[in-house]
């Protein structure tokens, strides 16, 4: 079993590329192999969101976790509890590529001082993960509570404390914490939730989303430099946060961008003079950056090129009259 503990400056955090840029278990993971990344928060926190990312590795990484489990621990429990949502599902959705961040709302927040991320797969595969946790310090003095178990009155009316993480002893709950202290409030009329109306829980969740900067109001926002929501943003023309952005494919802000090395948006870019991304570029016909370009073999822009001395593309070149590269030319 491979155990790794995450510190505040570890390279395994989201949006960092240090030392390879991710935690990678030694062995391939599967439903029978348990490898985990452990985060020590030092004291109890109320956890509300997780965030995961694969190993980008400056474009060389290929590993990510499609699914994972979360376990948590606190001193009053003295055991590890596997997180599950209101439907009893334990497996959380992870990533589908190495570079985009995926956020997971913890529908049932929990109190923990240590959290484990456990990659999961039905079939053996290699994974790497970068992770973040969102929450706040647990300032309440409640360590645990005991209470009668709630009733299940009808198939669709379940009044049980579904996030309680202590022991269920007959009709009693003992030694844990749950919905009574998780900071979420339901409607006085619980039928609203059963009917799918906007509940207090959903409103609280929306407020948490906005507090975390996950707002849907980017078009009116002037806070881009502090924003980590680029993939959902349509406000690129007013943004100065390009170096942290992974949203190039939807961006029309190339002239102000210094993020070319991570960009795959060359066909829409007019920023060639500041670009060092020529090897991935198919935009030569609009480029005036030939002197810094090493992409001659893919270029059809010879008539505008003054880079002949570095070019090995003579067979496709129609620029002989301006060329001083005759000694290397195979077109003579």
BELVEN-V430766 format. One record per pair of residues at least 12 apart in sequence whose C-alpha atoms are under 8 Angstrom apart, sorted by the first residue. I is the first residue (numbers start at 1). J is the second residue. Records with the same first field share a line. If there is no record, write none. Layout:
# BELVEN-V430766
I: J, J
This chain:
# BELVEN-V430766
1: 33, 34, 35
2: 25, 26, 35, 36
3: 35, 36, 37, 38
4: 36, 37, 38
5: 37, 38, 39, 40
6: 37, 38, 39, 40
7: 39, 40
11: 23, 130
12: 129, 130, 131
13: 130, 131, 132
14: 51, 52, 53, 101, 130, 131, 132
15: 53, 130, 244
17: 56, 57, 58
20: 55, 57
21: 55, 56, 57, 130
22: 54, 55, 128, 129, 130
23: 37, 128, 129, 130
24: 126, 127, 128, 129
25: 126, 127, 128
27: 126
28: 124, 125, 126, 127
29: 119, 120, 121, 123, 124, 125, 126, 127
30: 120, 121, 122, 123, 124, 125
31: 120, 121, 122, 123, 124
34: 118, 119
35: 118, 119
36: 116, 117, 118, 119
37: 116, 117, 118
38: 114, 115, 116, 117
39: 114, 115, 116
40: 113, 114, 115
41: 113, 114, 115
42: 113, 114
43: 112, 113, 137
44: 74, 111, 112, 113, 114, 137, 138
45: 111, 112, 113, 135, 136, 137, 138
46: 109, 110, 111, 112, 135, 136, 137, 138, 182
47: 106, 109, 110, 111, 112, 133, 134, 135, 136
48: 105, 106, 107, 108, 109, 110, 133, 134, 135
49: 103, 104, 105, 106, 133, 134, 135
50: 103, 104, 105, 106, 131, 132, 133, 134
51: 101, 102, 103, 104, 131, 132, 133
52: 94, 95, 101, 102, 103, 129, 130, 131, 132
53: 94, 95, 98, 99, 100, 101, 102, 129, 130, 131
54: 95, 97, 98, 99, 100, 127, 128, 129, 130
55: 98, 99, 128, 129, 130
56: 98, 99
58: 262
59: 262
61: 98
62: 97, 98
63: 97, 98, 126, 127, 128, 129
64: 95, 96, 97, 98, 126, 127, 128, 129
65: 94, 95, 96, 119, 120, 127, 128, 129
66: 93, 94, 95, 96, 120, 121
67: 91, 92, 93, 94, 95, 119, 120, 121
68: 91, 92, 93, 94, 117, 118, 119, 120, 121
69: 82, 83, 90, 91, 92, 117, 118, 119, 120
70: 82, 83, 90, 92, 115, 116, 117, 118
71: 83, 115, 116, 117, 118
72: 112, 113, 114, 115, 116
73: 112, 113, 114, 115
74: 111, 112, 113, 114
75: 113
76: 143, 144, 175, 176
77: 166, 175, 176
81: 165
84: 108, 163
85: 106, 107, 108, 163
86: 107, 108, 162, 163
91: 120
92: 104
99: 246
100: 231, 246
108: 163, 179, 182
109: 163, 182
110: 163, 178, 182
111: 138, 177, 182
134: 212
143: 176, 177
144: 174, 175, 176, 177
145: 174, 175, 176, 177
146: 172, 173, 174, 175, 176
147: 172, 173, 174
148: 171, 172, 173
149: 161, 168, 171, 172, 173
156: 194
157: 194
161: 178, 179
162: 178, 179
163: 177, 178, 179
164: 176, 177, 178, 179
165: 177, 178
184: 200, 201, 204
185: 200, 201, 204
186: 199, 200, 201
187: 199, 200, 201
213: 227, 228, 229
214: 228, 229
216: 232, 233
218: 233, 234, 235
219: 233, 234, 235
220: 235
221: 235
222: 238, 239
224: 239, 240, 241
225: 239, 240, 241
227: 241
228: 244, 245
230: 245, 246, 247
231: 245, 246, 247
234: 250, 251
236: 251, 252, 253
237: 251, 252, 253
239: 253
240: 256, 257
242: 257, 258, 259
243: 257, 258, 259
244: 259
245: 259
246: 262, 263
248: 263, 264, 265
249: 263, 264, 265
251: 265
252: 268, 269
254: 269, 270, 271
255: 269, 270, 271
257: 271
258: 274, 275
260: 275, 276, 277
261: 275, 276, 277
263: 277
264: 280, 281
266: 281, 282, 283
267: 281, 282, 283
269: 283
270: 286, 287
272: 287, 288, 289
273: 287, 288, 289
275: 289
276: 292, 293
278: 293, 294, 295
279: 293, 294, 295
281: 295
282: 298, 299
284: 299, 300, 301
285: 299, 300, 301
287: 301
288: 304, 305
290: 305, 306, 307
291: 305, 306, 307
294: 310, 311
296: 311, 312, 313
297: 311, 312, 313
300: 316, 317
302: 317, 318, 319
303: 317, 318, 319
306: 322, 323
308: 323, 324, 325
309: 324, 325
312: 328, 329
314: 329, 330, 331
315: 329, 330, 331
